[in-house]
Amino acid sequence: MGGTPVFYGTRVPVQTLLDYLEAGETIDEFLEGFPTVKRDQVVAFLEEAKARMVANAS
């Protein structure tokens, strides 16, 4: 994907998840549209993003 971050084992960019959430869609709706992505991958990504945001705020 030319350096674009994707969910491991898929060709689904993590930016797609962020676009869904920004548009008011749910994680379940995202997962329905991209069945190769697993819920635990989404949760892990969001937890990592949160940890980085909190660390940068300090």
ChimeraX attribute file (.defattr): number of C-alpha atoms within 10 A of each C-alpha:
attribute: neighborCount
match mode: 1-to-1
recipient: residues
	/A:1	8
	/A:2	4
	/A:3	5
	/A:4	11
	/A:5	12
	/A:6	15
	/A:7	18
	/A:8	13
	/A:9	8
	/A:10	12
	/A:11	14
	/A:12	18
	/A:13	14
	/A:14	17
	/A:15	13
	/A:16	13
	/A:17	22
	/A:18	15
	/A:19	12
	/A:20	14
	/A:21	14
	/A:22	10
	/A:23	9
	/A:24	9
	/A:25	13
	/A:26	13
	/A:27	16
	/A:28	10
	/A:29	12
	/A:30	19
	/A:31	15
	/A:32	11
	/A:33	10
	/A:34	15
	/A:35	11
	/A:36	14
	/A:37	20
	/A:38	13
	/A:39	14
	/A:40	9
	/A:41	13
	/A:42	17
	/A:43	12
	/A:44	11
	/A:45	15
	/A:46	14
	/A:47	12
	/A:48	12
	/A:49	12
	/A:50	12
	/A:51	12
	/A:52	11
	/A:53	11
	/A:54	10
	/A:55	9
	/A:56	8
	/A:57	7
	/A:58	5
